């Protein structure tokens, strides 16, 4: 899945979807999509990633307490 790094705007190809959707994992492995050569795999904080449209990742992917009502 392609996401965007909020810090630099570059596209990131997430290599393991189960890490992305697991709300207890704060980091995912992926690689930047830049140039013609395959880039090295890096660790990315989920908090630094957005959908390509600029939308935030769903809370159910990032917040273990997303069902708890916050006051």
N, CA, C and O of each residue as an XYZ file, in Angstrom:
284
protein
N       0.850     -1.168      0.000
C       0.000      0.000      0.000
C       0.895      1.231      0.000
O       1.905      1.280      0.703
N       0.515      2.217     -0.793
C       1.268      3.456     -0.852
C       0.674      4.488      0.096
O      -0.535      4.720      0.109
N       1.545      5.099      0.886
C       1.173      6.176      1.784
C       2.140      7.328      1.554
O       3.088      7.209      0.778
N       1.897      8.433      2.228
C       2.745      9.606      2.080
C       3.361      9.957      3.428
O       2.688      9.916      4.458
N       4.642     10.300      3.413
C       5.322     10.743      4.615
C       4.956     12.208      4.851
O       5.207     13.055      3.993
N       4.370     12.509      5.999
C       3.900     13.871      6.271
C       5.053     14.865      6.405
O       4.853     16.060      6.186
N       6.232     14.410      6.752
C       7.372     15.312      6.954
C       7.972     15.824      5.647
O       8.344     16.993      5.548
N       8.066     14.945      4.643
C       8.711     15.356      3.406
C       7.830     15.213      2.161
O       8.224     15.633      1.073
N       6.641     14.623      2.316
C       5.712     14.487      1.193
C       6.040     13.352      0.241
O       5.347     13.179     -0.762
N       7.081     12.569      0.524
C       7.464     11.471     -0.358
C       6.549     10.268     -0.178
O       6.009     10.038      0.904
N       6.382      9.505     -1.252
C       5.540      8.324     -1.230
C       6.302      7.152     -0.625
O       7.479      6.944     -0.919
N       5.609      6.382      0.234
C       6.192      5.235      0.927
C       5.366      4.000      0.573
O       4.139      4.018      0.664
N       6.044      2.934      0.173
C       5.399      1.650     -0.087
C       5.523      0.803      1.174
O       6.618      0.350      1.509
N       4.415      0.586      1.873
C       4.418     -0.216      3.106
C       4.523     -1.684      2.708
O       3.724     -2.179      1.913
N       5.520     -2.378      3.271
C       5.789     -3.751      2.861
C       4.995     -4.800      3.636
O       4.838     -5.925      3.162
N       4.491     -4.448      4.822
C       3.764     -5.422      5.630
C       2.453     -4.803      6.108
O       2.444     -4.016      7.054
N       1.368     -5.151      5.467
C       0.060     -4.577      5.805
C      -0.393     -4.949      7.205
O      -1.108     -4.173      7.838
N      -0.001     -6.110      7.708
C      -0.452     -6.497      9.051
C       0.139     -5.570     10.117
O      -0.511     -5.313     11.130
N       1.352     -5.067      9.909
C       1.916     -4.085     10.845
C       1.146     -2.770     10.770
O       0.935     -2.109     11.787
N       0.735     -2.400      9.584
C       0.004     -1.143      9.398
C      -1.352     -1.187     10.096
O      -1.746     -0.214     10.739
N      -2.054     -2.278      9.981
C      -3.397     -2.363     10.557
C      -3.416     -2.817     12.008
O      -4.462     -2.757     12.654
N      -2.278     -3.272     12.538
C      -2.196     -3.686     13.935
C      -2.051     -2.447     14.807
O      -1.030     -1.762     14.745
N      -3.055     -2.155     15.611
C      -3.051     -0.922     16.391
C      -2.022     -0.906     17.503
O      -1.796      0.143     18.106
N      -1.391     -2.036     17.796
C      -0.356     -2.075     18.830
C       1.056     -1.884     18.263
O       2.024     -1.810     19.021
N       1.171     -1.806     16.963
C       2.471     -1.548     16.336
C       2.554     -0.066     16.000
O       1.700      0.462     15.288
N       3.577      0.601     16.510
C       3.747      2.027     16.264
C       4.555      2.305     15.011
O       4.537      3.423     14.496
N       5.269      1.291     14.512
C       6.116      1.469     13.335
C       5.762      0.431     12.285
O       5.258     -0.650     12.588
N       6.042      0.793     11.042
C       5.858     -0.127      9.922
C       7.124     -0.104      9.076
O       7.859      0.883      9.065
N       7.366     -1.187      8.378
C       8.497     -1.214      7.451
C       7.991     -0.861      6.062
O       6.883     -1.222      5.667
N       8.830     -0.154      5.344
C       8.462      0.247      3.995
C       9.667      0.840      3.297
O      10.763      0.910      3.853
N       9.437      1.268      2.062
C      10.520      1.880      1.304
C       9.977      3.047      0.512
O       8.847      3.026      0.023
N      10.810      4.065      0.399
C      10.432      5.217     -0.405
C      10.322      4.805     -1.869
O      11.083      3.962     -2.345
N       9.392      5.391     -2.560
C       9.254      5.214     -4.003
C       9.902      6.418     -4.664
O       9.269      7.459     -4.841
N      11.155      6.271     -5.023
C      11.894      7.381     -5.630
C      12.874      6.817     -6.645
O      13.603      5.869     -6.354
N      12.890      7.386     -7.807
C      13.816      6.939     -8.835
C      13.415      5.596     -9.420
O      12.315      5.097     -9.183
N      14.320      5.031    -10.181
C      14.037      3.769    -10.869
C      14.497      2.552    -10.072
O      14.010      1.445    -10.299
N      15.428      2.747     -9.144
C      15.938      1.621     -8.372
C      15.108      1.417     -7.108
O      14.584      2.368     -6.528
N      15.002      0.167     -6.701
C      14.295     -0.185     -5.473
C      15.090      0.338     -4.287
O      16.283      0.061     -4.161
N      14.431      1.092     -3.421
C      15.090      1.687     -2.253
C      15.178      0.671     -1.117
O      14.459     -0.329     -1.112
N      16.054      0.930     -0.164
C      16.213      0.056      1.001
C      15.000      0.177      1.921
O      14.369      1.231      1.995
N      14.683     -0.908      2.619
C      13.575     -0.909      3.570
C      13.982     -0.128      4.810
O      15.096     -0.270      5.316
N      13.061      0.700      5.289
C      13.264      1.514      6.489
C      12.077      1.322      7.421
O      11.045      0.776      7.032
N      12.240      1.780      8.656
C      11.151      1.805      9.632
C      10.526      3.199      9.618
O      11.239      4.202      9.610
N       9.196      3.260      9.614
C       8.469      4.523      9.631
C       7.496      4.516     10.798
O       6.826      3.512     11.042
N       7.410      5.620     11.519
C       6.386      5.772     12.542
C       5.041      5.953     11.856
O       4.923      6.715     10.897
N       4.041      5.258     12.343
C       2.708      5.422     11.757
C       2.225      6.866     11.854
O       1.501      7.345     10.981
N       2.626      7.550     12.913
C       2.197      8.942     13.099
C       2.744      9.858     12.009
O       2.232     10.962     11.825
N       3.776      9.423     11.282
C       4.354     10.217     10.201
C       3.739      9.907      8.840
O       4.131     10.503      7.836
N       2.782      8.983      8.795
C       2.215      8.563      7.517
C       0.781      9.032      7.339
O       0.011      9.120      8.296
N       0.444      9.329      6.096
C      -0.900      9.743      5.695
C      -1.276      8.976      4.436
O      -0.410      8.435      3.749
N      -2.569      8.931      4.134
C      -2.980      8.442      2.827
C      -2.510      9.446      1.780
O      -2.258     10.606      2.106
N      -2.393      9.021      0.549
C      -1.930      9.903     -0.516
C      -2.823     11.127     -0.679
O      -2.368     12.172     -1.144
N      -4.096     11.001     -0.299
C      -5.042     12.116     -0.392
C      -4.821     13.156      0.702
O      -5.403     14.240      0.656
N      -3.974     12.827      1.693
C      -3.724     13.733      2.811
C      -4.536     13.396      4.043
O      -4.393     14.048      5.077
N      -5.385     12.388      3.950
C      -6.194     11.978      5.107
C      -5.340     11.218      6.113
O      -4.387     10.530      5.745
N      -5.695     11.353      7.385
C      -5.026     10.629      8.467
C      -5.356      9.140      8.379
O      -6.369      8.755      7.795
N      -4.495      8.309      8.960
C      -4.798      6.882      9.068
C      -5.948      6.701     10.048
O      -6.101      7.507     10.966
N      -6.763      5.658      9.874
C      -7.878      5.434     10.797
C      -7.406      5.202     12.230
O      -6.357      4.599     12.455
N      -8.174      5.676     13.181
C      -7.841      5.491     14.606
C      -7.723      4.015     14.964
O      -6.923      3.652     15.827
N      -8.512      3.153     14.311
C      -8.471      1.727     14.629
C      -7.160      1.078     14.167
O      -6.930     -0.096     14.454
N      -6.300      1.817     13.462
C      -4.979      1.335     13.076
C      -3.895      1.904     13.982
O      -2.778      1.387     14.008
N      -4.211      2.967     14.729
C      -3.164      3.682     15.445
C      -3.398      3.844     16.948
O      -2.436      4.041     17.691
N      -4.627      3.769     17.412
C      -4.941      4.076     18.808
C      -5.603      2.877     19.490
O      -6.755      2.564     19.193
N      -4.889      2.197     20.406
C      -5.478      1.051     21.091
C      -6.745      1.380     21.882
O      -7.547      0.486     22.153
N      -6.934      2.636     22.253
C      -8.107      3.040     23.023
C      -9.143      3.770     22.166
O      -9.898      4.597     22.678
N      -9.184      3.471     20.873
C     -10.067      4.229     19.986
C     -11.558      4.038     20.308
O     -12.377      4.879     19.938
N     -11.909      2.963     20.979
C     -13.320      2.751     21.324
C     -13.735      3.437     22.616
O     -14.925      3.577     22.895
N     -12.767      3.859     23.392
C     -13.058      4.517     24.663
C     -13.455      5.975     24.393
O     -12.758      6.708     23.692
N     -14.576      6.363     24.962
C     -15.038      7.748     24.788
C     -14.099      8.687     25.507
O     -13.771      8.480     26.675
N     -13.667      9.724     24.805
C     -12.783     10.700     25.418
C     -13.578     11.952     25.715
O     -14.383     12.404     24.901
N     -13.337     12.514     26.910
C     -14.087     13.693     27.332
C     -13.274     14.936     27.154
O     -13.747     16.031     27.459
